Amino acid sequence: MSKLLFTVIFLLMPWSVLAKPQTILVFGDSISAGYGIDVTQGWVSLLQKKLVESNSQYSIINASISGETSAGGLSRIDALLVTHKPDIVLLQLGANDGLRGLSPVQLKSNLAEIIHRSQKSGAKVILLAMKIPPNYGKRYIELFYAVYQELASELNVQLVPFLLEDVALDKKLMQSDGLHPNAKAQPILANKIEPYLFPLLK
């Protein structure tokens, strides 16, 4: 094939074929993995449906794992960035660190490194803040939640306030364990994330 013919074919190809696939990586724990419900009912699937309905070219890869900690996430992020080359990373980790009483200092360090590596790969990051139950003590709860606020300010990332704010205290929206939102809650979570995500889409 001549160089001229190759150039003509290239120029005539649809932009949708030439453009790099646009990907959103959801990187979280059981809240994002759809624990206890059909995965098609989870907020990630509902958000993907919203993207399709809005004719967005973005697709979502859900790399969330139930029980994941920030340390576990840090150990996995490099491979995921190489494999999926995401344009946007929705980072929802930390709840399991809190439930295990792990250090907020270490949580901040792990999340900061995940954010740094994601940004270095060219991805924009949206940080989804989490809180832990009140029985962990006021001081620890405040230190834990402050991690997300500090990271958003220091690393210039979008922050979605406590994801379960309108869900966690409503028994009709929670599973029997009191920790995981049920299927009825999932549209609420998707709707909360949407106004932070959609403005970043090209």
C-alpha positions as CSV (number, residue, x, y, z in Angstrom):
1,M,0.0,0.0,0.0
2,S,1.4,3.4,-1.0
3,K,2.0,6.0,1.6
4,L,-0.5,8.4,-0.2
5,L,-3.2,5.7,-0.3
6,F,-2.7,5.0,3.4
7,T,-3.0,8.7,4.2
8,V,-6.2,9.0,2.3
9,I,-7.7,5.9,4.0
10,F,-6.6,7.3,7.4
11,L,-8.2,10.7,6.7
12,L,-11.5,9.1,5.6
13,M,-11.9,6.9,8.6
14,P,-14.6,7.9,11.1
15,W,-13.3,9.8,14.1
16,S,-14.9,7.2,16.4
17,V,-12.5,4.6,14.9
18,L,-9.4,6.8,15.2
19,A,-10.0,8.1,18.7
20,K,-8.7,6.3,21.7
21,P,-11.4,4.5,23.6
22,Q,-12.4,6.7,26.6
23,T,-12.5,4.8,29.9
24,I,-13.6,5.4,33.4
25,L,-12.0,3.1,36.0
26,V,-14.1,2.6,39.2
27,F,-11.6,1.6,41.9
28,G,-13.4,0.8,45.1
29,D,-14.5,-1.8,47.7
30,S,-17.8,-3.6,48.3
31,I,-19.8,-0.3,48.0
32,S,-18.8,-0.1,44.4
33,A,-18.6,-3.9,43.7
34,G,-22.3,-4.3,44.4
35,Y,-22.0,-6.5,47.5
36,G,-25.2,-8.4,48.3
37,I,-27.1,-7.3,45.2
38,D,-27.2,-8.2,41.5
39,V,-24.3,-6.4,40.0
40,T,-26.6,-5.0,37.2
41,Q,-28.5,-3.1,40.0
42,G,-25.3,-1.5,41.4
43,W,-24.6,2.2,41.0
44,V,-21.7,1.5,38.6
45,S,-24.0,-0.2,36.2
46,L,-26.6,2.5,36.6
47,L,-24.0,5.1,35.9
48,Q,-22.9,3.3,32.7
49,K,-26.6,3.3,31.6
50,K,-26.7,7.1,32.1
51,L,-23.6,7.4,29.9
52,V,-25.2,5.4,27.2
53,E,-28.4,7.4,27.4
54,S,-26.4,10.6,27.1
55,N,-24.6,9.3,24.0
56,S,-21.3,9.5,25.8
57,Q,-18.3,7.6,24.3
58,Y,-17.0,6.7,27.8
59,S,-17.3,3.1,29.1
60,I,-16.8,2.0,32.7
61,I,-14.4,-0.7,33.9
62,N,-15.3,-1.7,37.5
63,A,-12.2,-3.0,39.3
64,S,-13.8,-2.9,42.7
65,I,-13.3,-5.7,45.2
66,S,-15.3,-6.4,48.3
67,G,-13.1,-6.1,51.4
68,E,-10.5,-4.0,49.6
69,T,-8.3,-1.6,51.7
70,S,-6.3,1.4,50.6
71,A,-3.1,-0.8,50.9
72,G,-4.6,-3.5,48.7
73,G,-5.7,-0.9,46.2
74,L,-2.2,0.6,46.1
75,S,-0.8,-2.9,45.3
76,R,-3.2,-3.2,42.3
77,I,-3.4,0.2,40.8
78,D,-0.3,0.1,38.5
79,A,-1.4,-3.0,36.6
80,L,-4.9,-1.6,36.1
81,L,-3.6,1.8,34.8
82,V,-1.4,-0.1,32.3
83,T,-4.1,-2.4,31.2
84,H,-7.0,0.0,30.9
85,K,-5.3,3.4,30.4
86,P,-8.3,5.2,32.1
87,D,-9.1,8.8,31.3
88,I,-10.9,9.1,34.7
89,V,-10.5,7.2,37.9
90,L,-13.4,7.1,40.5
91,L,-11.5,6.3,43.7
92,Q,-13.7,4.9,46.5
93,L,-11.5,3.3,49.1
94,G,-10.9,3.6,52.8
95,A,-14.1,2.3,54.4
96,N,-12.4,-1.0,55.3
97,D,-9.4,0.8,56.7
98,G,-11.7,2.6,59.0
99,L,-13.7,-0.5,60.0
100,R,-10.4,-2.2,60.9
101,G,-9.3,0.9,62.9
102,L,-6.2,1.4,60.7
103,S,-4.2,4.7,60.9
104,P,-5.7,7.7,59.1
105,V,-2.1,8.7,58.4
106,Q,-1.5,5.5,56.5
107,L,-4.8,5.8,54.7
108,K,-3.9,9.2,53.5
109,S,-0.5,8.1,52.3
110,N,-2.0,5.1,50.4
111,L,-4.7,7.1,48.8
112,A,-2.3,9.9,47.9
113,E,0.0,7.5,46.1
114,I,-2.9,6.0,44.2
115,I,-3.9,9.5,43.1
116,H,-0.4,10.4,42.2
117,R,0.0,7.3,40.0
118,S,-3.3,7.8,38.4
119,Q,-2.6,11.4,37.6
120,K,0.9,10.5,36.3
121,S,-0.7,8.1,33.9
122,G,-2.9,10.9,32.5
123,A,-6.1,10.2,34.3
124,K,-8.3,12.7,36.2
125,V,-9.3,11.5,39.6
126,I,-12.6,11.9,41.5
127,L,-12.3,10.9,45.2
128,L,-15.4,9.5,46.8
129,A,-15.4,10.2,50.5
130,M,-16.4,7.6,53.1
131,K,-17.3,7.8,56.8
132,I,-17.4,5.1,59.4
133,P,-20.0,4.3,62.1
134,P,-20.3,6.5,65.2
135,N,-19.2,3.8,67.6
136,Y,-15.6,4.3,66.5
137,G,-15.3,7.5,68.5
138,K,-15.6,11.1,67.5
139,R,-11.9,11.8,67.3
140,Y,-11.1,8.9,65.0
141,I,-14.2,9.6,62.8
142,E,-13.1,13.2,62.4
143,L,-9.5,12.3,61.5
144,F,-10.7,9.6,59.1
145,Y,-13.1,11.9,57.2
146,A,-10.6,14.8,57.1
147,V,-8.2,12.6,55.0
148,Y,-10.5,12.9,52.0
149,Q,-10.9,16.7,52.4
150,E,-7.2,17.2,52.8
151,L,-6.4,15.1,49.7
152,A,-8.9,16.9,47.6
153,S,-7.4,20.2,48.5
154,E,-3.7,19.2,48.4
155,L,-3.8,17.2,45.2
156,N,-6.5,19.2,43.4
157,V,-9.0,16.4,42.8
158,Q,-12.7,16.5,42.7
159,L,-14.3,15.3,46.0
160,V,-17.7,13.7,46.3
161,P,-18.8,14.2,49.9
162,F,-19.8,11.1,51.9
163,L,-21.2,8.8,49.3
164,L,-23.8,7.3,51.7
165,E,-24.9,10.5,53.3
166,D,-28.5,10.2,52.3
167,V,-28.5,6.4,52.7
168,A,-26.6,5.1,55.7
169,L,-29.1,6.1,58.4
170,D,-32.2,4.9,56.4
171,K,-32.9,1.3,57.2
172,K,-35.1,1.0,54.1
173,L,-32.0,1.7,52.0
174,M,-29.5,-0.5,53.8
175,Q,-28.9,-4.2,53.9
176,S,-29.4,-6.1,57.1
177,D,-25.7,-5.8,58.0
178,G,-26.2,-2.0,58.3
179,L,-23.1,-1.4,56.3
180,H,-24.0,-2.0,52.7
181,P,-26.7,-0.1,50.7
182,N,-29.4,-2.2,49.1
183,A,-30.7,-2.2,45.5
184,K,-33.1,0.7,46.3
185,A,-30.2,2.9,47.3
186,Q,-28.2,2.4,44.2
187,P,-29.9,5.1,42.0
188,I,-29.3,7.6,44.8
189,L,-25.6,6.8,44.7
190,A,-25.4,7.1,40.9
191,N,-27.3,10.4,41.0
192,K,-24.9,11.8,43.6
193,I,-21.8,11.0,41.5
194,E,-23.2,12.1,38.2
195,P,-22.9,15.9,38.7
196,Y,-19.2,15.5,39.6
197,L,-18.4,13.1,36.8
198,F,-20.3,14.4,33.8
199,P,-18.6,17.8,33.6
200,L,-15.2,16.0,33.1
201,L,-16.4,14.0,30.1
202,K,-15.2,15.3,26.7
